[in-house]
């Protein structure tokens, strides 16, 4: 059986299953979907001049708290990422939430390897690596492929580990937790920018932290001092077919 035959058979089975669903049950499900919220969080990443440069999008759901993600397994992270990507890029009003700016989304390993699909929007999507991504030959090959497609890559929580150093040549943005700068300071910043990446100071919670990051040469800033993450409900936006 060829791949075309297999795809045709799967399509026939899907159509048969769909046809077997009672009309009233289908309508009830459509009503449920129409009323259910489709939530994402959005936080700005700002320039040194105080203007929005990009937005970070992350997972939210009714009753969900970000701390709960600490107990997630790989599949939970993959489902959450797909939710964010579909809620953001799968809606027709993308520019109503993007405002012409880049959108950072944390993507696990499966998206790097092509096992899970990414929206074909390298003009908007910045792929932020997961902090738990194994840096092996397959991951590096995936990063090279994505950059060839025009995607930008962001490396979060940079503390100058050997694994992170292997990623630096493939990254357009490097994020550093400002809470680490009192200890690490100039050496980490010097390594972080060694391949020309733009530096993002994240978790900026105080004016002292903001000024310290400025003094160290950061050009982009993210944190609650500047803007708290707001929750958007995307349920009312038309789906892209």
C-alpha positions as CSV (number, residue, x, y, z in Angstrom):
1,X,0.0,0.0,0.0
2,X,1.4,3.4,-1.0
3,X,1.3,6.4,1.3
4,X,-1.4,8.0,-1.0
5,X,-3.5,4.8,-0.6
6,X,-3.0,4.9,3.1
7,X,-4.0,8.6,3.3
8,X,-7.1,8.0,1.2
9,X,-8.1,5.1,3.5
10,X,-7.7,7.2,6.6
11,X,-9.8,10.0,5.0
12,X,-12.5,7.5,4.2
13,X,-12.5,6.1,7.7
14,X,-12.7,9.6,9.2
15,X,-15.6,10.5,6.9
16,X,-17.4,7.3,8.0
17,X,-16.9,8.1,11.7
18,X,-18.1,11.6,11.2
19,X,-21.2,10.5,9.3
20,X,-22.0,8.0,12.1
21,X,-22.2,10.8,14.8
22,X,-25.9,11.7,15.4
23,X,-26.8,15.2,14.2
24,X,-28.0,16.3,17.7
25,X,-24.8,15.1,19.3
26,X,-22.8,17.0,16.8
27,X,-24.8,20.1,17.4
28,X,-24.4,19.8,21.1
29,X,-20.6,19.5,20.7
30,X,-20.6,22.5,18.4
31,X,-22.5,24.6,21.0
32,X,-20.0,23.5,23.7
33,X,-17.0,24.4,21.5
34,X,-18.5,27.8,20.7
35,X,-19.0,28.6,24.4
36,X,-15.7,27.2,25.7
37,X,-13.0,29.8,26.3
38,X,-9.7,29.4,24.3
39,X,-7.2,31.1,26.5
40,X,-3.6,32.3,26.0
41,X,-1.4,34.6,28.0
42,X,0.4,37.5,26.4
43,X,3.3,39.5,27.8
44,X,5.2,42.2,26.1
45,X,9.0,42.2,25.4
46,X,10.1,45.9,25.3
47,X,12.9,47.8,23.8
48,X,15.2,50.1,25.8
49,X,13.0,53.0,24.7
50,X,9.9,51.5,26.3
51,X,8.3,50.4,23.0
52,X,6.8,46.9,22.5
53,X,9.3,44.8,20.4
54,X,7.6,41.4,20.6
55,X,5.1,39.4,22.6
56,X,5.5,36.2,24.6
57,X,2.5,33.8,24.3
58,X,2.0,31.0,26.8
59,X,-0.6,28.5,27.9
60,X,-3.6,29.2,30.0
61,X,-6.8,27.3,30.6
62,X,-9.7,27.8,33.1
63,X,-8.4,27.0,36.5
64,X,-4.9,26.6,35.3
65,X,-2.0,28.2,37.2
66,X,1.5,28.4,35.6
67,X,3.0,26.7,38.6
68,X,1.1,23.5,37.8
69,X,3.3,23.1,34.7
70,X,6.1,22.0,37.0
71,X,4.5,18.6,37.3
72,X,3.8,18.1,33.6
73,X,5.3,15.4,31.4
74,X,6.5,15.7,27.8
75,X,3.1,15.1,26.4
76,X,1.5,17.8,28.6
77,X,4.0,20.3,27.3
78,X,3.4,19.3,23.7
79,X,-0.3,19.6,24.1
80,X,0.0,23.0,25.7
81,X,2.3,24.3,23.0
82,X,-0.1,23.1,20.3
83,X,-2.9,24.8,22.1
84,X,-1.0,28.1,22.1
85,X,0.0,27.8,18.4
86,X,-3.5,26.9,17.3
87,X,-5.2,29.6,19.5
88,X,-2.8,32.2,18.1
89,X,-1.9,31.4,14.5
90,X,-5.0,29.3,13.8
91,X,-7.3,32.3,14.1
92,X,-8.0,34.8,11.3
93,X,-7.3,37.9,13.4
94,X,-3.6,37.3,14.1
95,X,-2.7,40.9,13.7
96,X,-5.3,42.0,16.3
97,X,-3.0,40.3,18.9
98,X,0.4,40.5,17.1
99,X,0.2,44.2,16.0
100,X,2.9,43.5,13.5
101,X,5.4,42.2,16.1
102,X,7.3,38.9,16.7
103,X,5.6,36.3,18.8
104,X,7.7,34.1,21.1
105,X,6.3,30.6,21.9
106,X,8.1,28.0,24.0
107,X,8.4,24.9,21.9
108,X,9.5,21.4,23.1
109,X,11.8,19.0,21.3
110,X,9.1,17.4,19.1
111,X,8.5,20.7,17.3
112,X,12.2,21.0,16.6
113,X,12.5,17.6,15.1
114,X,9.4,18.0,12.9
115,X,7.4,15.4,14.8
116,X,4.8,18.1,15.6
117,X,4.0,20.8,13.0
118,X,4.7,24.5,13.4
119,X,2.7,27.3,11.6
120,X,4.3,28.4,8.4
121,X,4.8,31.9,9.8
122,X,8.6,32.5,10.2
123,X,7.8,36.2,9.7
124,X,6.0,36.2,13.1
125,X,6.9,33.1,15.1
126,X,10.0,33.0,17.3
127,X,10.7,29.5,18.5
128,X,11.8,29.6,22.1
129,X,13.5,26.5,23.1
130,X,12.4,24.4,26.1
131,X,14.9,24.5,29.0
132,X,14.8,20.7,29.1
133,X,15.6,20.1,25.4
134,X,18.4,17.6,25.0
135,X,21.1,19.2,22.9
136,X,22.1,16.3,20.5
137,X,22.8,16.0,16.8
138,X,19.1,15.6,16.0
139,X,18.1,18.8,17.9
140,X,20.9,20.8,16.3
141,X,19.9,19.5,12.8
142,X,16.3,20.5,13.6
143,X,17.4,24.0,14.6
144,X,19.4,24.4,11.3
145,X,16.4,23.3,9.3
146,X,14.1,25.7,11.0
147,X,16.5,28.6,10.5
148,X,16.8,27.7,6.9
149,X,13.0,28.1,6.7
150,X,13.4,31.6,8.1
151,X,12.4,31.0,11.7
152,X,14.1,32.9,14.5
153,X,15.3,30.9,17.6
154,X,15.3,32.1,21.3
155,X,17.3,30.5,24.1
156,X,15.8,31.1,27.5
157,X,17.3,31.0,31.0
158,X,20.9,31.3,29.8
159,X,23.5,30.5,32.6
160,X,26.4,29.5,30.4
161,X,26.2,25.7,30.6
162,X,28.1,23.5,28.1
163,X,24.8,22.5,26.6
164,X,23.6,26.1,26.1
165,X,26.9,27.1,24.5
166,X,26.3,24.5,21.8
167,X,23.0,26.2,21.0
168,X,24.4,29.8,20.8
169,X,25.4,29.7,17.1
170,X,21.8,28.8,16.2
171,X,20.1,31.5,18.3
172,X,18.8,35.0,17.4
173,X,17.8,35.9,20.9
174,X,19.3,34.9,24.3
175,X,17.3,35.4,27.5
176,X,19.0,35.9,30.8
177,X,17.1,35.9,34.2
178,X,18.0,39.2,35.8
179,X,17.8,37.5,39.2
180,X,21.1,35.7,38.2
181,X,22.9,38.8,37.2
182,X,24.1,39.8,40.7
183,X,26.1,36.6,40.8
184,X,27.0,36.0,37.1
185,X,27.0,39.5,35.7
186,X,29.4,40.4,32.9
187,X,30.9,37.0,32.1
188,X,27.5,35.4,31.3
189,X,26.4,38.4,29.3
190,X,29.7,38.4,27.3
191,X,29.2,34.7,26.4
192,X,25.5,35.2,25.7
193,X,26.2,37.8,23.0
194,X,29.3,36.1,21.6
195,X,27.5,35.0,18.4
196,X,25.6,38.2,17.9
197,X,22.2,37.3,19.5
198,X,20.0,40.1,20.9
199,X,19.9,39.9,24.6
200,X,16.6,39.8,26.6
201,X,16.5,40.5,30.3
202,X,13.7,38.4,31.7
203,X,11.9,38.5,35.1
204,X,12.5,42.2,35.4
205,X,10.6,42.9,38.7
206,X,12.2,46.0,40.1
207,X,13.7,49.3,38.9
208,X,17.1,48.3,40.3
209,X,17.0,45.1,38.2
210,X,16.0,47.0,35.1
211,X,18.9,49.5,35.6
212,X,21.4,46.8,36.2
213,X,20.4,45.0,33.0
214,X,20.7,48.3,31.1
215,X,24.1,48.9,32.5
216,X,25.2,45.4,31.3
217,X,24.1,46.2,27.8
218,X,20.7,44.5,27.5
219,X,18.5,45.9,24.7
220,X,15.2,44.0,25.4
221,X,13.3,43.6,28.6
222,X,10.5,41.4,29.9
223,X,8.9,41.2,33.3
224,X,6.1,42.3,35.6
225,X,7.7,45.7,36.3
226,X,7.1,46.5,32.6
227,X,4.0,44.6,31.9
228,X,2.2,41.7,33.5
229,X,0.9,38.9,31.4
230,X,-2.7,39.4,30.3
231,X,-5.0,36.6,29.4
232,X,-6.8,36.7,26.0
233,X,-9.8,34.6,25.1
234,X,-9.5,33.6,21.4
235,X,-12.8,31.7,21.2
236,X,-14.5,34.5,19.4
237,X,-11.9,34.7,16.6
238,X,-12.7,32.9,13.3
239,X,-10.7,29.7,12.7
240,X,-8.4,29.6,9.7
241,X,-9.4,26.6,7.6
